[in-house]
């Protein structure tokens, strides 16, 4: 489990990623420098929600997973009505492309669907993996309070 920790030291300059020994829990072996404003797999979803989704546009940003730096491009594909366990909702479908040192690095297509409103909740994801497809869908949304 220790080899899968994603810990970033954003307060350090330059930004860096601690490298842990895969079998020795919390034994730090050094640091790898990060590209400025690099996202991890979870923060990238929140990062995307801050952008406007215009049909045909794309959003590009650096991503870091397991200490490796990726170039990520998210293409806005289309707006569609998506059936969820809650109700049918207007959604924006985006496609994720990842490159490592400029070379496309994917097993297959990956898609995310966000609500087509100002909150941009994640509604669904689908990704082609080595053994098939993985997908998930939101079952419940409980909005927080809007701060004044």
TAVENBEL-V780598 format. One record per residue. N is the residue number from 0. OMEGA is omega in whole degrees, -180 to 180 (none if undefined). NEAR is the number of other ideal C-beta (glycine too) atoms within 8 Angstrom. Layout:
BEGIN
n:N omega:OMEGA near:NEAR
n:N omega:OMEGA near:NEAR
END
This chain:
BEGIN
n:0 omega:-176 near:5
n:1 omega:-180 near:11
n:2 omega:-179 near:9
n:3 omega:179 near:6
n:4 omega:175 near:7
n:5 omega:-178 near:9
n:6 omega:179 near:6
n:7 omega:177 near:11
n:8 omega:-177 near:10
n:9 omega:-179 near:5
n:10 omega:180 near:3
n:11 omega:176 near:7
n:12 omega:-1 near:3
n:13 omega:177 near:7
n:14 omega:-176 near:13
n:15 omega:-176 near:11
n:16 omega:179 near:13
n:17 omega:179 near:9
n:18 omega:-178 near:9
n:19 omega:172 near:13
n:20 omega:-174 near:8
n:21 omega:-174 near:6
n:22 omega:-180 near:5
n:23 omega:-175 near:8
n:24 omega:177 near:6
n:25 omega:174 near:6
n:26 omega:-177 near:7
n:27 omega:-178 near:7
n:28 omega:-179 near:6
n:29 omega:-178 near:6
n:30 omega:170 near:8
n:31 omega:179 near:8
n:32 omega:177 near:8
n:33 omega:170 near:13
n:34 omega:-178 near:9
n:35 omega:-180 near:7
n:36 omega:177 near:6
n:37 omega:-180 near:13
n:38 omega:169 near:12
n:39 omega:-174 near:11
n:40 omega:179 near:9
n:41 omega:-178 near:6
n:42 omega:179 near:8
n:43 omega:178 near:12
n:44 omega:179 near:10
n:45 omega:177 near:8
n:46 omega:-180 near:10
n:47 omega:-178 near:13
n:48 omega:179 near:10
n:49 omega:-177 near:5
n:50 omega:176 near:7
n:51 omega:-180 near:4
n:52 omega:176 near:11
n:53 omega:-179 near:6
n:54 omega:179 near:8
n:55 omega:-179 near:4
n:56 omega:176 near:9
n:57 omega:180 near:7
n:58 omega:-179 near:9
n:59 omega:179 near:7
n:60 omega:176 near:10
n:61 omega:177 near:13
n:62 omega:179 near:14
n:63 omega:173 near:15
n:64 omega:-179 near:9
n:65 omega:178 near:6
n:66 omega:178 near:7
n:67 omega:-179 near:7
n:68 omega:-179 near:10
n:69 omega:170 near:12
n:70 omega:-177 near:11
n:71 omega:175 near:14
n:72 omega:177 near:11
n:73 omega:-179 near:13
n:74 omega:176 near:9
n:75 omega:-174 near:14
n:76 omega:-176 near:8
n:77 omega:171 near:7
n:78 omega:-179 near:8
n:79 omega:175 near:8
n:80 omega:-176 near:7
n:81 omega:177 near:11
n:82 omega:179 near:4
n:83 omega:175 near:12
n:84 omega:179 near:6
n:85 omega:-179 near:8
n:86 omega:171 near:4
n:87 omega:-178 near:6
n:88 omega:172 near:11
n:89 omega:-175 near:9
n:90 omega:173 near:14
n:91 omega:179 near:12
n:92 omega:178 near:12
n:93 omega:178 near:14
n:94 omega:-178 near:10
n:95 omega:175 near:11
n:96 omega:178 near:10
n:97 omega:179 near:12
n:98 omega:175 near:12
n:99 omega:-176 near:10
n:100 omega:175 near:4
n:101 omega:-177 near:5
n:102 omega:179 near:6
n:103 omega:-175 near:6
n:104 omega:-179 near:7
n:105 omega:173 near:9
n:106 omega:-178 near:5
n:107 omega:-177 near:7
n:108 omega:175 near:8
n:109 omega:-177 near:11
n:110 omega:172 near:13
n:111 omega:174 near:13
n:112 omega:178 near:13
n:113 omega:175 near:14
n:114 omega:-179 near:11
n:115 omega:178 near:9
n:116 omega:-177 near:6
n:117 omega:-180 near:3
n:118 omega:178 near:7
n:119 omega:176 near:11
n:120 omega:174 near:8
n:121 omega:-178 near:11
n:122 omega:-173 near:12
n:123 omega:170 near:14
n:124 omega:177 near:11
n:125 omega:179 near:10
n:126 omega:174 near:12
n:127 omega:178 near:10
n:128 omega:-176 near:9
n:129 omega:-174 near:3
n:130 omega:179 near:3
n:131 omega:-179 near:5
n:132 omega:171 near:7
n:133 omega:-180 near:8
n:134 omega:178 near:8
n:135 omega:-179 near:6
n:136 omega:179 near:8
n:137 omega:180 near:12
n:138 omega:-177 near:6
n:139 omega:174 near:6
n:140 omega:177 near:6
n:141 omega:-176 near:4
n:142 omega:173 near:5
n:143 omega:179 near:4
n:144 omega:175 near:4
n:145 omega:-179 near:4
n:146 omega:-180 near:3
n:147 omega:none near:2
END
